[in-house]
Amino acid sequence: MIKQVKKYSVIALTMFVFLAFNSISVFAADDSVLSLGTRTITDVNKTWTVTFSSPIDFSSVLGNIQIKDVTSGNNLSITPMQGDSKAIVKVDAPSGGYILGHTYQVTVNKNIKLLSGNSLARTTTLNFIVTSKANSTSSGYAISANVTVSPAISIFKQITITSTNLPDAAKCKIEGNNNLVDIGKSIFLVVPGNTVKVYIYDSKGNVIGTADLDVSTTKNNMSLNLK
């Protein structure tokens, strides 16, 4: 059950970075790290394209565009390449491709220099989950979750919906707990069974997505498709 979400336009204030995935654009306006949230992809050999609003000094790119396998904790060996212009950088998937079920993070560091001599306004990050085409829903929306089961009493569990790529998602609720909590906040509850239903809510309190979560064992960075 996915609710249609309206598109929003953003007015550029300074430098912007565009990560080529479903027309996502990001406008940087201060020194904080800007997170684009989490997306779901099915192409294990996906090439990311980063387009800057002005030509850049390509020598400053090396080491300042990174991809980390969040699931394993390893930084990937990648080689950014200049695209069709001095404002475009392409990043191919690592040798062997991305691993199904893993969560990754792309980081575009603000230390990248423009040919004008200025640096980017801020660092931008984007997480993505790799799922198989057979398991992906037509909507393409998913959540990432962590589950910790108490080693002493297995019915005591900590559940965290860490992120989602569902637009307008604001809160979540876990079956067996009536409280709505922010995405990213942990929930402690008693779960006698092995699965619970997760509900994702928009800012108005409407349910916009659900998923069934396996809570039988401790697991991190699980990817679940939303219904």
Buried (B, 14 or more C-beta within 10 A) or exposed (E): EBBEEEEEEEEEEEBBBBBBBEEEBBBBBEEEEBBBBBBBBBEBEBEBBBBBBEEBEBEBBEEBBBBBBBBEEEEBEBEBEEBEEBBBBBBBBBEEEBBEBBBBBBBBBBEBBBEEEEBBBBBBBBBBBBBEEEEBBEBBBBBBBBBBBEEEEBEBBBBBBBBBBBBBBBBBBBBBBEEEBEBEEEBEBEBEEEEBEBBBBBEEEEEBBBBEBEBEEEBBBBBBBBE
